Amino acid sequence: MYSTVDEIREVFEENDIGNEAVITDAEIIKIITGVDAEIDAALYRRYTTPFADRPQLIQKISKFKSTAQAMRDIQRGSNGALIKPEVMEYYEKKGAALLEDLRTGRLEIAGSRRLQMAATTN
């Protein structure tokens, strides 16, 4: 996994979501696994995925996107608003923007094996 349960829970604590938020470690692991698959799918044409060395930028994207998904899941399951919309939106937008920048080549992962596109001739 590119991010960890502890990292997601740490973000919850930083945003005062800790004790009221009911989400199990198993649910967070499932979210991280899904997000990591999304990252790999978005980047497989540019990099060798999955990333064995867990680049810092990939860890950050996983953390942002997994946190946003966990917050959405918590929000859906609650009767009241536990999470400020702007907090959820920050993590959603930040993760999506970083992933898009990597996918399109506006950002590069230093030291990771980038795939070389073969030139074709007709």
C-alpha positions as CSV (number, residue, x, y, z in Angstrom):
1,M,0.0,0.0,0.0
2,Y,1.2,3.5,-0.8
3,S,-0.3,5.0,2.3
4,T,-1.2,3.6,5.7
5,V,-4.1,3.4,8.1
6,D,-2.1,5.4,10.6
7,E,-1.4,8.2,8.1
8,I,-5.1,8.5,7.4
9,R,-6.0,8.5,11.1
10,E,-3.4,11.1,11.7
11,V,-5.1,13.4,9.2
12,F,-8.4,12.8,11.0
13,E,-6.8,13.9,14.3
14,E,-5.2,17.0,12.7
15,N,-8.7,18.0,11.5
16,D,-10.5,17.2,14.8
17,I,-12.3,14.3,13.2
18,G,-10.8,11.6,15.4
19,N,-13.2,10.4,18.0
20,E,-16.5,11.0,16.3
21,A,-15.5,9.3,13.1
22,V,-16.5,5.7,13.0
23,I,-14.5,3.8,10.3
24,T,-12.6,0.6,10.9
25,D,-9.1,-0.1,9.9
26,A,-10.4,-2.8,7.5
27,E,-12.5,-0.1,5.8
28,I,-9.5,2.2,5.5
29,I,-7.4,-0.6,4.0
30,K,-10.1,-1.3,1.4
31,I,-10.2,2.4,0.5
32,I,-6.4,2.6,0.3
33,T,-6.3,-0.5,-1.9
34,G,-8.9,1.0,-4.3
35,V,-7.1,4.4,-4.5
36,D,-3.8,2.7,-5.1
37,A,-5.3,0.7,-8.0
38,E,-6.6,4.0,-9.4
39,I,-3.2,5.6,-9.1
40,D,-1.6,2.6,-10.9
41,A,-4.2,2.7,-13.6
42,A,-3.7,6.4,-14.2
43,L,0.1,6.1,-14.4
44,Y,0.8,2.7,-16.1
45,R,1.5,4.3,-19.4
46,R,4.2,6.6,-18.0
47,Y,5.7,4.5,-15.2
48,T,6.2,0.9,-14.2
49,T,3.4,0.2,-11.8
50,P,2.8,-0.7,-9.1
51,F,5.6,1.4,-7.6
52,A,7.8,-1.0,-5.6
53,D,9.8,1.8,-4.0
54,R,6.8,3.8,-2.9
55,P,7.9,7.3,-4.1
56,Q,7.0,10.1,-1.8
57,L,4.8,11.8,-4.3
58,I,2.8,8.6,-4.8
59,Q,2.5,8.2,-1.1
60,K,1.1,11.7,-0.8
61,I,-1.4,11.2,-3.6
62,S,-2.6,8.0,-1.9
63,K,-2.9,9.7,1.4
64,F,-4.9,12.7,0.0
65,K,-7.2,10.6,-2.1
66,S,-7.7,7.9,0.6
67,T,-8.4,10.5,3.2
68,A,-11.0,12.2,1.0
69,Q,-12.7,8.8,0.3
70,A,-12.7,7.9,4.0
71,M,-14.2,11.3,4.8
72,R,-16.9,10.8,2.2
73,D,-17.7,7.4,3.6
74,I,-17.9,8.7,7.1
75,Q,-20.1,11.6,6.0
76,R,-22.5,9.3,4.2
77,G,-22.9,7.1,7.2
78,S,-23.5,9.9,9.7
79,N,-26.7,11.7,10.6
80,G,-24.9,15.0,11.2
81,A,-22.2,16.9,9.5
82,L,-19.0,15.6,11.1
83,I,-16.6,16.9,8.5
84,K,-16.4,20.4,7.2
85,P,-17.0,20.3,3.4
86,E,-13.9,22.5,2.7
87,V,-11.7,20.0,4.5
88,M,-13.0,17.1,2.4
89,E,-12.8,19.2,-0.7
90,Y,-9.1,20.2,0.0
91,Y,-8.0,16.5,0.1
92,E,-10.1,15.6,-2.9
93,K,-8.8,18.4,-5.1
94,K,-5.2,18.1,-3.9
95,G,-5.0,14.4,-4.6
96,A,-6.7,14.7,-8.0
97,A,-4.5,17.6,-9.1
98,L,-1.3,15.8,-8.2
99,L,-2.3,12.6,-10.0
100,E,-3.4,14.6,-13.1
101,D,0.0,16.4,-13.1
102,L,1.9,13.2,-13.0
103,R,-0.4,11.5,-15.6
104,T,0.1,14.4,-18.1
105,G,3.8,14.9,-17.4
106,R,3.6,18.2,-15.7
107,L,5.3,16.5,-12.7
108,E,7.8,13.7,-12.7
109,I,8.8,11.2,-10.1
110,A,12.5,11.5,-9.5
111,G,14.3,8.2,-9.6
112,S,11.3,6.1,-10.7
113,R,11.5,4.0,-13.8
114,R,9.7,6.0,-16.5
115,L,8.5,4.0,-19.5
116,Q,10.0,4.9,-22.8
117,M,7.5,5.1,-25.7
118,A,8.8,3.3,-28.8
119,A,8.9,5.3,-32.0
120,T,6.9,3.6,-34.8
121,T,7.6,4.0,-38.5
122,N,5.3,3.3,-41.3
